[in-house]
Structure formats: structure tokens, C-alpha cells
Amino acid sequence: MKPLLRAGYNLLSHPIAAKISDALLAASFKRAANKAAPAGSFAKVTAVVPVYNVERYLALCLQSLAAQNYPNLEVIAVNDGSTDSSLEIAKSFAGQLNLTIVDQPNAGLGAARNSGVRAIKNTDYLMFLDSDDVLPVGALHSLVAQITKTGSDFVVGDVTRIKGLTRIKRVDTRAVFAKGTLSKTTLAQHPVAIQDVTAWNRLFNFGFWQKHEFEFPIGVFFEDMTLMTRAYLASNSFDVLAKTVYCWRVRTEGAKSITQQTNDSKKLDDRLKSLREIKALLETGLPSGRTNASNLEAFRARVKAHDIKLYEKSVPGSAQQFADLLK
């Protein structure tokens, strides 16, 4: 990036810019939430929101859910042993959302998501929202419209990265959405989908989730990578929605999010573990035709373009640890 552009980007990414951005988002969410809800019958959607020490971000996250103006939305917030005011903030939204709060000792992100899913009594669709991120206005209606049109097992949507006042389409998954919206595709037909294995930018048919008894692994970072690969392989079809349905925050103050912490050997080990599991799953799918050589090629491409680059500067010699994944 040229020096002048870098200086402008740094200015717009400053913590003060983040506060201005959040104020603008809050105002837009309030306007959307105050509009009359659309009439008609709507499939039930349950959003699971794991919560841990996010008092700085949680209100905006929950405001974004209220701003969806979706008449049949259930929100399950799982307080995972927060030691700040997160639980009180969540409780304050009881009058704005159809909200259930699960309060548990700290067990980690995977365990919190699992607790949220177990708290569901009945629903049609399931989604996950991290408590420092937000949904853009209209995202939920777009996701539901797509999945009800096709009947696919899940739909994965595009993501915009927000840092301060900057807005940039997520870089590492752009190939997934390069062909536009795809209906009823498969991993064999769309191999680059393996570049997108986050849990939070998709809407699942809850019957599909239950049928395969999906659960997030506990006690590891990047707990969604292997599970989302399993979902791709288990599905009869999934949709790709080439529209931003999720805004992923890059924190500019306080503790960094898990995805921002790239100088930690434990996180490197867990990423390598997940990547090896993904590769093994792709290889297991070859005999049945669920996967093919193009899937392994797309996997190696993501490792080279994304995973290695995350750590090569902050963890010296880390690139060598990825060698077996490139064979």
C-alpha cells in the first residue's frame, strides 16, 4: 500500500474512528428497528450469540439483530463466564428481542455455541453471530429468502471486514463469491468454498444440523474450521450468496479477537490441527465423489495464500510446519 493510502487507512482505523463508526451503525440499526415489521408468515430463525467479556461491543451486536426487523427471530445469548458487565447488557435487551440467556461458567467458544444449540426447543433455521460483530440491515431476510427458494441444507454469505471507519470485503474468501450467487451447489462443484470455513456467515437448516449431530470441538481455537468442512461434505447442496450478510470486526482497542492473535504458538498448533483434519476429510471424500482433485488443489491454494501468511512474520519458521499440508 502506498504511504499516503496507508496513512489514510491508519487514520480511519484509529480507535476514535471505531467509536464514530459504531455510533453511525447504532443510529442506522435504531432506524431499521423502528420500522414496522413486515406482515406475513415467516420461518423461525434462531441466532446463537456466545458472549465473553464483550461489554464494549455487545450492545451494538444485539442492536443489529433487532434491526433485522424479522418477525420470527429467537436469540439465544450464552454468557460464558463473563467477568465484566456483558451479562447485564444482554439482559437489558429482553424487551427488544425474543431473548433467552444461558449463563454458564467459562468453557470457551465451542462449548458456548454448543450450549446455545442445546437450548433450542424448536426452530427452522440456525445461525451463529459472534458478539463483537454485527449483521448488516436486511441480512437475515436475504439469507432466509435464498434458502427457502432452493431448499439447500445451508447458505453461506459474503463478509465485509470493518476496522474503524473502513469497510473492505473479506480478502481470503473472495474467490468463493467471484462467480456470484450460486444455488444448490456442492463442494465438488465449487471447490474454492473450502476457503470459507467460518461458522458465522451462514444460515443452516436446523433439521440438517440435527440429523448430523453437529457439535463444535471444545478446548481448541478455530473450532469451526473442521466442522464447517464436515457440513460441506454432509450436505446434499448448499447455496453461495454473493452479498454481504455479516460484518466482521477487527478490534482496534483492548484485547484482540482470536482471529487477530497470530503470534501465539497454541493458536498456530490448533490451526495446523484443523487444517490437517480438513485435508483428511477431503481425501476421505474422494472414493465417493464427494470431493475430487480440484478440492485438494483449492485447499493447498488457501494454505499458501492465507494460512501460512498469517504466521510467517510473527512466528519465525512457521511456514515449514505447513509443509505436509501442501503435498
Secondary structure as UniProt FT lines:
FT   HELIX           3..12
FT   HELIX           15..33
FT   STRAND          45..51
FT   TURN            55..57
FT   HELIX           58..66
FT   TURN            67..68
FT   TURN            71..72
FT   STRAND          73..80
FT   HELIX           86..91
FT   TURN            92..96
FT   STRAND          98..104
FT   HELIX           109..118
FT   STRAND          125..128
FT   TURN            131..132
FT   TURN            137..138
FT   HELIX           139..150
FT   STRAND          154..163
FT   TURN            164..165
FT   STRAND          166..169
FT   TURN            172..173
FT   HELIX           174..177
FT   TURN            178..179
FT   STRAND          182..185
FT   TURN            187..189
FT   HELIX           191..195
FT   TURN            200..201
FT   STRAND          202..205
FT   HELIX           206..211
FT   TURN            212..213
FT   HELIX           224..234
FT   STRAND          238..249
FT   HELIX           258..260
FT   HELIX           265..284
FT   TURN            285..289
FT   HELIX           293..302
FT   HELIX           303..307
FT   HELIX           308..311
FT   TURN            312..314
FT   TURN            316..317
FT   HELIX           318..321
FT   HELIX           323..326
//
